[in-house]
Amino acid sequence: MQRRTLSRSSRKHSRKGPAQRGSSIGHCPGDHRPGGPVLAILCFHKIGEPPEDGWDTWFYIPKNIFVGQLRWLRDQDWQVIDSATFMRGLSEPEVLPPRAALLTFDDGCRRFLEVGFPCLQHFGYPAIQFVPTAFIGQHNSFDAETEPDEPIFGWKDLRELERYHISIQSHGVTHRSLSELTAEELRDEIVGSKAELEDGLGKPVEIFAYPSGDSGAGRHDVGAELERAGYRAACLYGGGPIGSPVADRYRLPRLAMGPDTDLAKLLSRFHAPVPARPFFNKRISL
């Protein structure tokens, strides 16, 4: 089948495309305040080319562009932190470097193993993968008609990624938008995904990423539900860098990353001193 490419106007109707970067759904502009560490949480989806029988969308970032984005972070002294440093930094901002970057990936597409993961290894960067548990070992049917068919990580993949500093965290069970759920369904998504990941991986799961960036605001007190379930943070989709201490750890904005995202434009105004001590920057080899 011939690969087809969506026009920019068509891409605006894709599930989480550029048109939603300014949307009120799960969007937070960031709350950086001068004087303390700056935290930029970046949200990626797919790295590399779409499948031959699929089509191109804004969520596929070609390898050369992704490498350029990682190189820019390194050259501009943004220290890429792991999930443990991120979690500690929410309570103890002094442990964060002046410019901290957290790399996150949504949906758990297995294509990450082919391109994204080796690139991260080259730079020695850790990351977080947010995975919807109902689709582990299956395909991204939650994206049917808007994104090409992609296999999702299996349990063996997830356990192996954990060994290489890719932290697996929750993206719900079914990837449904939280504002569409009843109170009981919401609890099932939050509690069920956490329990399944913890059972399958043998480790605590403490971070949640809202599917499609929908935090259920106005319908549910999702932050309270997450806290009761044992989560310690939750990520939105869209927004900018934030300062420390954070205003609301259950509504953390993330920069929507695509092939045309200009990190220099978004982040260059933050000129903090380079940290004296090194953070996680060790090259990993398989």
Secondary structure in CASP SS format (residue, H / E / C, confidence):
PFRMAT SS
TARGET T0000
AUTHOR 0000-0000-0000
METHOD secondary structure of the structure
MODEL  1
M C 1.00
Q C 1.00
R C 1.00
R E 1.00
T E 1.00
L C 1.00
S C 1.00
R H 1.00
S H 1.00
S H 1.00
R H 1.00
K C 1.00
H C 1.00
S C 1.00
R C 1.00
K C 1.00
G C 1.00
P H 1.00
A H 1.00
Q H 1.00
R H 1.00
G H 1.00
S C 1.00
S C 1.00
I C 1.00
G C 1.00
H C 1.00
C C 1.00
P C 1.00
G C 1.00
D C 1.00
H C 1.00
R C 1.00
P C 1.00
G C 1.00
G C 1.00
P C 1.00
V E 1.00
L E 1.00
A E 1.00
I E 1.00
L E 1.00
C E 1.00
F E 1.00
H C 1.00
K E 1.00
I E 1.00
G C 1.00
E C 1.00
P C 1.00
P C 1.00
E C 1.00
D C 1.00
G C 1.00
W E 1.00
D E 1.00
T C 1.00
W C 1.00
F C 1.00
Y E 1.00
I E 1.00
P C 1.00
K H 1.00
N H 1.00
I H 1.00
F H 1.00
V H 1.00
G H 1.00
Q H 1.00
L H 1.00
R H 1.00
W H 1.00
L H 1.00
R H 1.00
D H 1.00
Q C 1.00
D C 1.00
W C 1.00
Q E 1.00
V E 1.00
I C 1.00
D C 1.00
S H 1.00
A H 1.00
T H 1.00
F H 1.00
M H 1.00
R H 1.00
G H 1.00
L H 1.00
S H 1.00
E C 1.00
P H 1.00
E H 1.00
V H 1.00
L C 1.00
P C 1.00
P C 1.00
R E 1.00
A E 1.00
A E 1.00
L E 1.00
L E 1.00
T E 1.00
F E 1.00
D E 1.00
D C 1.00
G C 1.00
C E 1.00
R H 1.00
R H 1.00
F H 1.00
L H 1.00
E C 1.00
V C 1.00
G H 1.00
F H 1.00
P H 1.00
C H 1.00
L H 1.00
Q H 1.00
H H 1.00
F H 1.00
G C 1.00
Y C 1.00
P C 1.00
A E 1.00
I E 1.00
Q E 1.00
F E 1.00
V E 1.00
P C 1.00
T H 1.00
A H 1.00
F H 1.00
I C 1.00
G C 1.00
Q C 1.00
H E 1.00
N C 1.00
S H 1.00
F H 1.00
D H 1.00
A C 1.00
E C 1.00
T C 1.00
E C 1.00
P C 1.00
D C 1.00
E C 1.00
P E 1.00
I E 1.00
F C 1.00
G C 1.00
W H 1.00
K H 1.00
D H 1.00
L H 1.00
R H 1.00
E H 1.00
L H 1.00
E H 1.00
R H 1.00
Y C 1.00
H C 1.00
I E 1.00
S E 1.00
I E 1.00
Q E 1.00
S E 1.00
H C 1.00
G C 1.00
V C 1.00
T C 1.00
H C 1.00
R C 1.00
S C 1.00
L H 1.00
S H 1.00
E H 1.00
L C 1.00
T C 1.00
A H 1.00
E H 1.00
E H 1.00
L H 1.00
R H 1.00
D H 1.00
E H 1.00
I H 1.00
V H 1.00
G H 1.00
S H 1.00
K H 1.00
A H 1.00
E H 1.00
L H 1.00
E H 1.00
D H 1.00
G H 1.00
L H 1.00
G C 1.00
K C 1.00
P C 1.00
V C 1.00
E C 1.00
I E 1.00
F E 1.00
A E 1.00
Y C 1.00
P H 1.00
S H 1.00
G H 1.00
D C 1.00
S C 1.00
G C 1.00
A C 1.00
G C 1.00
R C 1.00
H C 1.00
D C 1.00
V H 1.00
G H 1.00
A H 1.00
E H 1.00
L H 1.00
E H 1.00
R H 1.00
A H 1.00
G C 1.00
Y C 1.00
R C 1.00
A E 1.00
A E 1.00
C E 1.00
L C 1.00
Y C 1.00
G E 1.00
G C 1.00
G C 1.00
P C 1.00
I E 1.00
G E 1.00
S C 1.00
P C 1.00
V C 1.00
A C 1.00
D C 1.00
R C 1.00
Y C 1.00
R C 1.00
L E 1.00
P C 1.00
R E 1.00
L E 1.00
A E 1.00
M C 1.00
G C 1.00
P C 1.00
D C 1.00
T C 1.00
D C 1.00
L H 1.00
A H 1.00
K H 1.00
L H 1.00
L H 1.00
S C 1.00
R C 1.00
F C 1.00
H C 1.00
A C 1.00
P C 1.00
V C 1.00
P C 1.00
A C 1.00
R C 1.00
P C 1.00
F C 1.00
F C 1.00
N C 1.00
K C 1.00
R C 1.00
I C 1.00
S C 1.00
L C 1.00
END
